[in-house]
Amino acid sequence: MNNPLSIWNDHETIIIGKGPAALGPFVAAARDGLLKDFLDQQGVVIAGQNPGSGNLGKYRLNSNSPANDFLEPLDGIAKNGLGSGIRNALDTPEGKTLQRFGERNAPLPIVAAFIDRVGEAVKSLLKRKIPYCNVLPAYGNLVGIRENSCFVDFHQDQLYSGNIVLAGGARESETPDFEKISRECRKYPNISHRVLSASEAFCQKGIERLRVWIEGNPDLQVTILGGSHSAFSAAWSLLNNVVQKKSGAAFAPGSIRICHRAPVKIFYDSTVEADSFKYSYTPGDVCPQTGRVNRFGGLRGDAKKLYLQIMSNEEDRVALKHIQNPDFLIGAGESLSQSQVAILALGFGVGKRTIRNLDAKTEEWIPLQNDRQGQLEVDESCRILRADDTPLQRVFGLGLGHGIKASHLGLGEPNFDGKVDGVNVYWGAAGSMVVRQILKNRSASSRTLQSFSPQES
């Protein structure tokens, strides 16, 4: 055989991705005492070289969540056993550094360094001569499914699997309106090519570009489109990463404008805390399980601090503009016409996707269901949904591009209808859901993996 993959091209599960979500099933299985079962049979493969933090370490921000949220998923893993190497990431220098932050928000590069240690532990686990387990050097592409099998194209090789976990993340450019809004912003001659995504505004390359622009124009004005965490994080980055005291560059009062459509909500740890700040909320904003206000839908960390500073007039360089015009771009037009830079904070998506049905006698493509942000919808077991709202039994979504609904976790405030994302979700409840459903699929099937060609009828 010339194909180096052909000796092990049939697997129980293939996880496509290399970020924190790709590690979720392993952390969850180890904590739940299911790691041996999860890796048994015909093994688990990660298609993504050096699984770990993905792009997280590039962001010059502090985390939205306390440092303990990244550590707690590993606490329940047994100290002796198959998953002990994963738990030992807590005892590495990176783990101990993160522990020192406790309930405080840690810089994302520090969080990323710890996640990379977890990734190294998972990679080491899969390469310990466990049959059929491995880490492949690049991504694969899911192209087709059968009732009991999935087909992945991997660099002209074919991999076959009983289950697929899509954990490849998402892109801002894949949200439904990104290209349209970007194109419209570029039509303003004062803006032209100076259009960035929110994540570019807090990555080093984008920060350097912004520094050049502001130093060449001390009266620079910036419009940020969107009212999410990303929008306020972009504004925070402008004030804390772009501005350099040694250069004398600075933003004038009101020169950064955040144009948002929905009212901005704030997270509080309890109704008592919210009341002490005279924050207005409704019963629907309170999580019944924890008593927290806007548990999932509210700003946290530095984004929350910045918003409160704006509202109390402590921070006059940033102004908020609530766009009520049904046409968001028209509503933001005045601000854009006065700005030299536009930053788009429109969320993350994966775009429209289809999967080929290999059981059909003629070529048939299955359309998948997207939400309004361009993310793929999943059910309460993290199985990806077809456009007709039925789940693909063996295809799972985990990560930024496939956020799970808070209602599926039985958590969150009633007024929140968005998706829940984050490392503690991937490594916690969502990761557990995926592992248990994969094991359920195995017990419900007498399937024996066999290679097949996508041309078979």
C-alpha positions in Angstrom: 0.0 0.0 0.0 1.4 3.4 -1.0 -1.2 5.3 1.1 0.3 5.9 4.6 -3.1 6.4 6.0 -4.7 3.3 4.6 -3.5 1.0 7.4 -5.8 3.0 9.8 -8.3 4.9 7.7 -11.3 3.5 9.6 -12.1 5.2 12.9 -14.8 5.4 15.5 -14.6 9.2 15.7 -12.7 11.9 13.8 -12.5 15.4 15.4 -11.8 18.1 12.8 -10.2 21.2 14.5 -7.2 22.3 16.5 -8.6 24.8 19.0 -10.0 24.5 22.5 -13.3 22.9 21.2 -11.4 20.0 19.7 -10.0 19.1 23.1 -13.5 19.2 24.7 -14.5 15.6 24.3 -11.2 14.4 25.8 -11.4 16.6 28.8 -15.1 15.8 29.4 -14.6 12.0 28.9 -11.6 12.0 31.3 -13.6 14.0 34.0 -16.7 11.8 33.5 -14.7 8.5 33.8 -15.5 7.6 30.2 -12.1 8.2 28.5 -11.3 4.5 28.1 -14.7 3.8 26.6 -14.4 6.8 24.3 -11.0 5.7 22.9 -11.9 2.0 22.6 -13.1 0.2 19.5 -11.6 1.8 16.4 -10.2 4.9 18.0 -10.4 8.6 17.9 -8.4 10.9 15.6 -7.9 14.7 15.7 -7.5 16.2 12.2 -5.6 19.3 13.1 -1.9 19.6 13.9 -0.9 20.5 17.4 -4.3 20.8 19.0 -4.4 23.6 21.6 -5.5 27.2 21.9 -5.9 27.9 18.2 -5.9 31.7 17.6 -6.7 32.6 21.3 -3.1 33.6 22.1 -3.1 36.2 19.3 -5.7 38.4 21.1 -4.2 41.2 23.2 -7.2 41.1 25.6 -8.1 39.8 29.0 -10.5 36.9 29.2 -14.2 37.6 29.8 -14.4 34.8 32.3 -12.5 34.3 35.6 -9.3 32.3 35.3 -10.9 29.5 37.5 -13.4 28.8 34.7 -10.6 27.4 32.6 -9.2 25.4 35.4 -12.3 23.8 36.9 -13.1 21.4 34.1 -9.8 19.6 34.9 -10.4 19.4 38.6 -12.7 16.4 38.5 -10.2 14.2 36.5 -8.8 11.4 38.5 -5.1 11.8 39.5 -4.4 8.2 38.5 -5.7 6.8 35.3 -5.8 7.3 31.6 -6.6 11.0 31.8 -4.1 11.9 34.5 -1.8 13.5 31.9 -4.6 16.0 31.0 -5.2 16.8 34.7 -1.4 17.3 35.2 -1.7 20.4 33.0 -2.8 22.1 36.2 0.6 21.5 37.7 2.6 22.9 34.8 4.2 26.4 35.1 1.4 27.6 32.7 -1.3 26.1 35.0 0.2 27.6 38.1 0.4 31.0 36.5 -3.2 30.9 35.5 -4.2 29.7 39.0 -2.7 32.9 40.5 -5.5 34.9 38.8 -8.2 33.0 40.6 -11.5 34.8 40.1 -9.8 37.6 38.2 -9.7 37.8 34.4 -6.4 36.7 33.0 -4.7 37.9 29.8 -5.7 35.6 26.9 -2.0 34.8 26.0 -1.7 33.3 29.5 -5.0 31.4 29.1 -3.8 30.2 25.7 -0.5 28.9 27.1 -2.4 26.8 29.6 -4.7 25.4 26.9 -1.7 24.5 24.8 -0.4 22.4 27.7 -3.8 20.6 27.7 -3.4 20.1 24.0 0.0 18.6 24.4 -1.4 16.2 27.0 -4.2 15.1 24.6 -1.7 14.7 21.7 0.6 12.6 23.9 -2.4 10.5 25.0 -3.4 9.7 21.4 0.2 8.8 20.4 0.7 6.3 23.2 0.2 3.4 20.9 -3.5 3.3 21.6 -4.9 1.4 18.6 -6.3 3.7 15.8 -5.8 6.9 17.8 -3.6 9.7 16.4 -3.3 13.4 15.5 -3.1 14.2 11.8 -1.0 17.0 10.5 -3.8 19.1 8.9 -7.5 19.5 8.6 -9.8 17.2 6.8 -13.0 18.1 5.0 -16.3 16.3 5.7 -18.0 15.7 2.4 -20.5 12.9 2.8 -22.4 10.7 5.2 -24.2 7.3 5.2 -26.5 5.9 7.8 -23.7 4.5 9.9 -20.6 6.2 8.4 -19.0 9.5 7.5 -16.5 10.2 4.7 -13.7 12.8 5.1 -11.4 14.0 2.4 -7.9 14.4 3.7 -5.2 15.6 1.3 -6.4 13.2 -1.5 -6.7 10.4 1.1 -10.0 9.0 2.3 -10.9 8.6 6.0 -14.0 6.9 7.2 -15.5 7.3 10.6 -18.6 6.3 12.6 -18.8 9.9 14.0 -17.5 13.3 13.1 -17.1 16.3 15.4 -16.7 19.6 13.6 -14.7 21.7 15.9 -13.0 24.0 13.5 -14.2 27.4 14.8 -15.7 30.2 12.8 -14.9 33.4 10.9 -16.2 36.9 11.1 -16.2 37.1 7.3 -18.7 34.1 7.2 -21.5 36.0 9.0 -24.3 36.8 6.6 -23.8 40.6 6.4 -20.1 40.9 6.7 -19.2 41.3 3.1 -22.1 43.5 2.3 -21.4 45.9 5.2 -17.7 45.9 4.6 -18.3 46.8 0.9 -20.7 49.6 1.9 -18.2 51.0 4.4 -15.4 51.1 1.8 -17.7 53.3 -0.4 -17.1 56.2 2.1 -14.1 58.0 0.6 -12.9 59.0 4.1 -12.8 55.3 5.1 -11.8 53.6 1.8 -9.5 50.6 2.7 -9.5 51.2 6.5 -12.0 48.5 7.4 -11.1 45.9 10.0 -12.9 43.1 11.7 -13.2 43.2 15.5 -10.6 40.5 16.0 -8.1 42.3 13.8 -8.5 45.3 16.1 -7.1 43.3 19.1 -4.5 41.2 17.2 -1.0 42.6 16.9 -1.0 43.1 13.2 -4.2 45.1 13.3 -3.0 47.0 16.3 0.1 48.1 14.4 -2.0 49.2 11.4 -4.2 51.3 13.7 -1.2 52.9 15.3 0.1 54.0 11.9 -3.3 55.4 11.0 -3.7 57.4 14.3 -0.2 58.7 14.2 -0.7 60.0 10.7 -4.0 61.6 11.7 -4.3 62.9 15.3 -8.0 63.6 14.7 -8.8 60.0 13.7 -12.4 59.0 14.3 -13.5 55.3 14.4 -16.9 53.8 14.0 -17.5 50.3 15.5 -20.5 48.5 14.1 -22.1 46.1 16.6 -23.0 46.0 20.3 -21.6 42.6 21.3 -18.6 41.8 23.5 -16.4 42.1 20.4 -17.5 45.7 19.9 -16.5 46.8 23.4 -13.4 44.7 23.3 -12.4 46.5 20.1 -12.9 49.8 21.7 -10.9 48.7 24.8 -8.1 47.6 22.5 -8.1 51.0 20.8 -7.7 52.7 24.2 -5.2 50.3 25.7 -3.3 48.7 22.9 -3.3 51.2 20.1 -2.6 54.4 22.1 1.0 54.7 23.0 2.2 57.3 25.5 5.6 57.5 24.0 4.2 58.5 20.6 1.8 61.1 22.0 -1.0 59.6 19.9 -4.4 59.8 21.6 -8.1 59.7 20.8 -10.1 62.8 21.3 -13.4 62.9 23.2 -16.2 61.2 21.2 -13.8 60.0 18.5 -14.7 56.3 19.0 -18.4 55.6 18.4 -20.1 52.2 18.9 -23.2 51.9 16.8 -25.4 49.1 18.2 -28.9 47.8 17.3 -30.0 45.9 20.5 -29.9 47.5 24.0 -26.7 46.7 25.8 -27.0 44.3 28.7 -24.7 43.9 31.7 -23.8 40.8 33.7 -24.1 40.9 37.5 -23.3 38.0 39.9 -26.6 38.5 41.7 -29.7 40.6 41.8 -28.4 42.1 45.0 -25.3 43.3 43.2 -27.4 44.6 40.3 -29.7 46.5 42.7 -26.7 48.1 44.4 -25.7 49.6 41.1 -29.3 50.6 40.4 -29.2 48.5 37.3 -32.6 48.0 35.7 -33.6 44.4 34.8 -36.6 42.2 34.5 -37.3 38.7 35.9 -36.6 37.3 32.5 -33.0 38.6 32.8 -32.3 36.5 35.9 -31.0 32.9 35.6 -33.3 30.7 37.7 -30.5 28.3 38.5 -27.9 30.8 39.7 -29.7 34.0 40.4 -27.2 35.8 38.1 -28.4 38.7 36.0 -27.8 38.4 32.2 -25.7 35.4 32.9 -25.1 34.7 29.2 -26.3 37.9 27.5 -24.5 40.5 29.5 -21.1 42.2 29.1 -18.4 41.0 31.4 -14.8 41.8 32.3 -13.1 44.8 30.6 -16.1 45.2 28.2 -18.4 45.7 31.2 -16.0 48.1 32.9 -15.7 50.2 29.7 -19.5 50.4 29.3 -20.0 51.5 32.9 -17.2 54.1 32.5 -19.0 55.4 29.3 -22.3 55.6 31.0 -20.9 57.4 34.1 -19.0 59.9 31.9 -15.7 58.7 33.2 -14.7 57.7 29.7 -15.4 60.5 27.2 -13.4 59.1 24.2 -16.1 56.5 23.5 -19.7 57.3 22.7 -22.7 55.0 22.1 -25.2 55.3 19.4 -28.3 53.2 19.6 -29.4 52.5 16.0 -33.2 52.2 15.8 -33.5 52.5 12.0 -34.5 49.1 10.5 -31.7 49.7 8.0 -28.7 49.5 10.2 -26.3 51.0 7.7 -28.5 54.0 7.1 -28.8 54.5 10.8 -25.0 54.4 11.2 -24.4 56.5 8.1 -23.8 59.8 9.9 -21.1 58.3 12.1 -19.5 56.5 9.1 -19.4 59.7 7.1 -17.4 61.4 9.9 -15.0 58.4 10.4 -11.7 57.4 8.9 -11.8 53.8 10.2 -14.7 51.2 10.4 -14.5 48.2 12.7 -17.0 45.4 12.1 -18.1 43.5 15.2 -20.8 41.3 13.7 -20.1 38.0 15.3 -18.7 34.8 13.9 -20.2 32.3 11.5 -19.4 29.3 9.2 -21.6 30.2 6.2 -23.9 27.9 4.3 -22.9 24.3 4.3 -24.1 21.1 2.6 -23.2 17.4 3.1 -23.6 14.8 0.4 -25.9 11.9 1.2 -23.9 8.9 0.0 -26.9 6.5 0.5 -28.9 8.2 -2.3 -28.9 6.5 -5.7 -28.4 9.8 -7.4 -26.4 12.8 -6.3 -28.1 14.4 -3.3 -26.9 17.2 -1.1 -28.2 17.8 2.4 -28.6 21.5 3.3 -27.7 22.3 6.9 -29.5 24.8 9.2 -27.9 28.2 10.0 -29.0 30.7 12.6 -29.1 34.4 11.8 -25.4 34.8 12.7 -24.4 32.2 10.2 -23.6 29.5 12.8 -24.7 25.9 12.2 -27.6 24.9 14.5 -27.2 21.9 16.8 -29.7 20.0 18.9 -29.5 19.2 22.6 -26.8 16.5 22.0 -24.7 18.9 19.8 -25.7 17.0 16.7 -25.8 19.3 13.6 -29.3 20.0 12.3 -30.5 19.6 8.7 -32.5 22.5 7.2 -35.6 20.5 8.0 -34.7 20.6 11.7 -33.8 16.9 12.0 -30.4 16.0 13.4 -27.5 14.2 11.6 -27.1 11.3 13.9 -23.4 11.1 13.7 -22.2 14.6 12.9 -21.6 16.9 15.8 -20.8 20.6 16.1 -18.7 22.0 18.9 -17.1 25.4 19.1 -17.6 29.0 18.0 -19.3 28.1 14.7 -21.8 25.7 16.3 -22.8 27.3 19.6 -25.3 25.3 21.7 -28.4 27.0 23.0 -28.5 27.8 26.7 -31.9 26.1 26.9 -30.2 22.8 25.8 -28.0 23.0 28.9 -30.9 23.9 31.1 -29.2 27.1 32.1 -29.4 30.8 31.6 -31.9 33.7 31.7 -35.2 33.2 29.9 -34.7 36.4 27.9 -31.5 35.0 26.3 -32.1 33.3 23.0 -28.5 33.2 21.8 -25.8 30.6 21.8 -23.4 29.6 24.6 -19.7 29.4 23.8 -16.5 29.3 25.7 -13.8 26.9 26.9 -15.7 25.9 30.0 -18.7 25.0 27.8 -16.6 22.9 25.4 -14.8 21.2 28.2 -17.9 20.9 30.4 -21.5 20.2 29.6 -21.3 20.4 25.7 -18.2 18.1 25.6 -20.0 15.6 27.9 -23.0 15.6 25.6 -20.9 14.8 22.6 -19.1 11.9 24.3 -22.3 10.4 25.7 -24.1 10.6 22.3 -21.1 9.0 20.5 -21.1 6.1 23.0 -24.9 5.8 22.6 -24.4 5.6 18.8 -21.9 2.8 19.3 -24.2 0.8 21.5 -27.1 1.3 19.2 -25.2 0.1 16.1 -23.7 -3.3 15.2 -21.8 -1.4 12.5 -18.4 -2.6 11.3 -16.4 0.1 9.7 -15.7 -0.5 6.0 -14.1 1.7 3.4 -16.4 3.0 0.7 -16.1 5.3 -2.3 -18.2 8.4 -2.5 -19.2 7.2 -6.0 -20.9 4.1 -4.7 -24.7 4.0 -5.1 
